[in-house]
Amino acid sequence: MRDSHPQPLFNVLEESLSKTSNTLQTIQRNAKAILKLNQVVKNLLPAEIKPMCRVANYRNNIMVLEVANASWMTRLNYEKLNLLSALRTS
C-alpha cells in the first residue's frame, strides 16, 4: 500500500518545476505573460467593456480576445483601432 497524503498544489508545481520540466515551465511562463497582458488591455478598454472582455491567448504576435457575447464583440470592434494604437505605443 502506498503511503501518500494530500499535498498543496503549490508544492506539487514547485517540485515539478525543479525537475527541469520544460513543458510546465513554458506553460507557467505563458500564463504569467497572458495575465500581465490582460491587465494592460483592461487598463486601455472603456469601463463598460472591461468586465466582459479578457485576453484568452497570445501566440506568434497574435492576441486573442474573448468576450461575453456577440453584442460585446460589436462594441469591442468599435474600440479595436484605439486599442491597437494604444498597445503599439506602450
N, C-alpha and C positions, 0 to 999 in steps of 0.2 A: 504494500500500500504506500502511496506517495505521501510524503509529509509536506503538503502545500497549504498555504493560507492566503487569504486575500491581501493584495498589495495595492498601495495607492498608484493610480495611473501615472503620476509624475515620475515615480521611482522606476516603473517599468520602461517608460520612454527614455529616461536618462540612462538606464542600463543598456537599452538597445542602441542608443546613440554612441555610447562608449565602446561598443563592439564594432566600430567603423562601418556602420550600416549606411552606406551612401544613399540608398533609396530613401530611407527615413529622414536623413539629414536634408535631402533635396526637398522632400515634401514639407518638412518643417520650415525651411528657408522660404519656399514659395508661399506658404500660408502666412508667414510674417509679412512678406512683401505685399501680399494682397490686402492684408489688414491695414497696412500703412497707406497703400494706395486708396483704399476705401475711405479712410479718414480725410485724405486730401480731396477726393472727389466730393464727399459730403460737405466739406467746407466751401466748395465752389458752387454747389447747387442752391437754388432758391429754397427757402424754408419749407414750402408745402411739398416739395418733391423728396426731400431728404429721407423721411421715414419709408418711402415707397420704392427706393432705389438702392442697389448695392453693387459693388464690384464682384462679379462671380468668378472671373478668371483673367489672367494676363499672361500671354504667351506669344513669342515672336513679334513683339511690338504691337500686339492687338489686345485691346482691353474689351472684355465682355461685361456689359452692364445688365443686371436683372431688375425688372420692375414688377410691381404687383399685378398689373393687368394692362390691357391694350390702351385704355384711356390715359393711363400714366405714361405709357410709351409715347403716345402722341404728344403729351406735354413735354416729355424729355426731348423729343425730336426738335421742338421749338428752341430748346436751350443748347442743343448739340454744338452749334458753332461757337457760342460763348464758352462752353465747357472746354472744347478742343483748344481754343485760343488761350484760355487761362492755363490749361495743362502744359501747353508748349512753352509758355513764358515762365512757369515755375520750375 
